[in-house]
Amino acid sequence: ETEAYFLKLLARLEILPEHERSNAVQLFIVAAVPPDRGISILEAKSILYSLSKNYLSDAAQMLRRMLMDAGDKAPTLWLNTIGPWLQEVWPTHQGAKSDTVSENLARMVMETREAFPDAVKVVQKFLTPESWTAALFHLGTTDLPRRFPAAAFELIESLTGNMKNTDRDTVSKLLDEIEAAEPSLAKTERFVTFRALVE
């Protein structure tokens, strides 16, 4: 059966030519979301847990592309399909986390529009601090910090860590936007402490 063969192939990506492996992962995402297309939640979870960080990054990119393609329907797609699916199947162990995976998951979240606060809550446990602030730089090009300041702050916290490689200027500008949008949040001990780390 084609589906069984495809799942076996995904579990052994190394037998494919290198340039075909990312395509196979992206095809898997299209086939697995929503789960009623033939790949069950358990099968999807098993495949995702077997993938290396590079291929998890490809999977996150494909989910982002699906949300981008959904346009105005992106919040509904997230809330009804991608969000619940991700919570069920995405690996949470430390070996599945990398700054590239985090960047792609964070950029995926930024495509959820009105569902952004929900999406941030869902992906937080999958994130690890970024090395070069790429996702946060992208966040600064959106209106999300102004529209959803609390959720934007949570995402920033998840992606910064010890500030070692963080572009403090980028983070500082984001914090300014959040403070302007929600002054009461900027007065909380959590925000004040975090701001002190940045400056």
Order of alpha helices (4+ residues) and beta strands (2+ residues): alpha-alpha-alpha-alpha-alpha-alpha-alpha-alpha-alpha-alpha-alpha-alpha-alpha-alpha
